[in-house]
Amino acid sequence: MKIGYENTDKKIEIEIYGIPFEIKNVDKIKEYEDVEDDDLNGLEKLIETLLGNGAIDILNKQREKDGYEKINSSIALNILVAISQTYMNEYTNSVMQPLERNAERINKYNRETRKYNNYRRNRGKYGKY
């Protein structure tokens, strides 16, 4: 198996309300383990840690522009769930793609080997013409 820089250093992005953000600082999530589900300030700080400073202001402006209310704690939780799902899906895909290619190569080799061995094994049954 080979994993290259393109797999390990990939930028993971999420688009929220049509605005693209890069997910970063995932290693700092442990600082927010004690944040409660109804602690809007803590949830907003976590979102800004993951998406960058000013992300909440940008999202609130877009929500108001589109006719929605500002982010509350349940909306912030939904955004965090979407961020975590996106991160896990992209991370898993970047690691799994080399494994899947390797498995496909092995299956192709096994199929060709079985076909060849079956041909050699069955060659004697039918005799020569």
C-alpha positions as CSV (number, residue, x, y, z in Angstrom):
1,M,0.0,0.0,0.0
2,K,1.2,3.5,-0.8
3,I,-0.1,6.7,0.7
4,G,1.2,9.9,-0.7
5,Y,1.2,13.5,0.3
6,E,-2.0,14.0,-1.7
7,N,-3.7,11.6,0.8
8,T,-2.3,12.9,4.0
9,D,-2.1,16.7,3.3
10,K,-5.4,17.1,1.6
11,K,-7.4,20.2,2.4
12,I,-10.9,19.3,3.5
13,E,-13.5,21.9,2.6
14,I,-17.2,22.2,3.5
15,E,-19.7,24.6,1.9
16,I,-22.3,26.1,4.3
17,Y,-25.0,28.3,2.8
18,G,-23.0,28.5,-0.4
19,I,-19.9,29.7,1.3
20,P,-16.8,27.4,1.2
21,F,-14.8,26.9,4.4
22,E,-11.6,24.9,5.0
23,I,-11.9,22.6,8.0
24,K,-8.8,23.0,10.1
25,N,-7.5,22.8,13.7
26,V,-9.3,19.5,14.3
27,D,-6.6,18.7,16.8
28,K,-7.9,21.5,19.1
29,I,-11.3,19.9,19.6
30,K,-10.3,18.4,22.9
31,E,-10.2,21.9,24.3
32,Y,-14.0,22.0,23.9
33,E,-14.9,18.6,25.4
34,D,-16.8,20.3,28.2
35,V,-19.0,22.5,26.0
36,E,-22.7,21.8,26.7
37,D,-25.2,21.5,23.9
38,D,-27.0,24.7,24.9
39,D,-23.8,26.8,25.4
40,L,-24.1,29.0,22.3
41,N,-20.8,30.8,23.0
42,G,-18.9,27.6,23.4
43,L,-20.4,26.1,20.2
44,E,-19.6,29.3,18.3
45,K,-16.0,29.2,19.5
46,L,-15.7,25.6,18.4
47,I,-17.1,26.4,14.9
48,E,-14.7,29.4,14.6
49,T,-11.8,27.1,15.6
50,L,-12.7,24.6,12.9
51,L,-13.7,27.1,10.2
52,G,-11.6,30.1,11.0
53,N,-12.1,33.4,12.9
54,G,-15.1,35.3,11.7
55,A,-16.9,32.3,10.4
56,I,-19.9,32.8,12.7
57,D,-20.3,36.5,11.5
58,I,-20.1,35.4,7.9
59,L,-22.7,32.7,8.4
60,N,-25.0,35.0,10.4
61,K,-24.8,37.7,7.7
62,Q,-25.7,35.1,5.0
63,R,-28.6,33.7,7.1
64,E,-30.0,37.2,7.6
65,K,-29.5,38.0,3.9
66,D,-31.5,34.8,3.1
67,G,-34.2,35.8,5.6
68,Y,-33.3,33.4,8.4
69,E,-32.6,34.2,12.1
70,K,-29.1,34.2,13.5
71,I,-27.5,30.9,14.6
72,N,-28.8,29.5,17.8
73,S,-27.5,26.5,19.7
74,S,-29.4,23.8,17.8
75,I,-28.3,25.3,14.4
76,A,-24.7,25.5,15.7
77,L,-25.0,21.8,16.7
78,N,-26.2,20.9,13.2
79,I,-23.3,22.8,11.7
80,L,-20.9,20.9,13.9
81,V,-22.4,17.6,12.9
82,A,-22.1,18.5,9.3
83,I,-18.5,19.6,9.8
84,S,-17.6,16.3,11.6
85,Q,-19.4,14.2,8.9
86,T,-17.6,16.0,6.1
87,Y,-14.2,15.7,7.8
88,M,-14.6,12.0,8.5
89,N,-15.9,11.2,5.0
90,E,-13.1,13.0,3.3
91,Y,-10.5,11.6,5.7
92,T,-11.8,8.1,5.3
93,N,-12.0,8.4,1.5
94,S,-8.5,9.7,1.1
95,V,-7.1,6.8,3.1
96,M,-9.4,4.1,1.6
97,Q,-8.9,4.9,-2.1
98,P,-5.4,3.4,-2.1
99,L,-6.7,0.4,-0.3
100,E,-9.5,-0.1,-2.7
101,R,-7.2,0.2,-5.7
102,N,-4.9,-2.3,-4.2
103,A,-7.8,-4.7,-3.5
104,E,-9.0,-4.3,-7.1
105,R,-5.5,-5.2,-8.4
106,I,-5.3,-8.3,-6.2
107,N,-8.8,-9.4,-7.3
108,K,-7.9,-9.0,-10.9
109,Y,-4.7,-11.0,-10.4
110,N,-6.6,-13.7,-8.6
111,R,-9.2,-13.9,-11.3
112,E,-6.6,-14.2,-14.1
113,T,-4.7,-16.8,-12.1
114,R,-7.8,-18.9,-11.5
115,K,-8.8,-18.6,-15.2
116,Y,-5.3,-19.7,-16.3
117,N,-5.2,-22.6,-13.8
118,N,-8.7,-23.8,-14.8
119,Y,-7.6,-23.8,-18.4
120,R,-4.5,-25.8,-17.7
121,R,-6.4,-28.2,-15.5
122,N,-9.3,-28.8,-17.9
123,R,-7.0,-29.0,-21.0
124,G,-6.4,-32.7,-20.6
125,K,-10.1,-33.7,-20.2
126,Y,-11.1,-32.9,-23.8
127,G,-8.1,-34.4,-25.6
128,K,-6.3,-33.0,-28.6
129,Y,-7.9,-32.6,-32.0
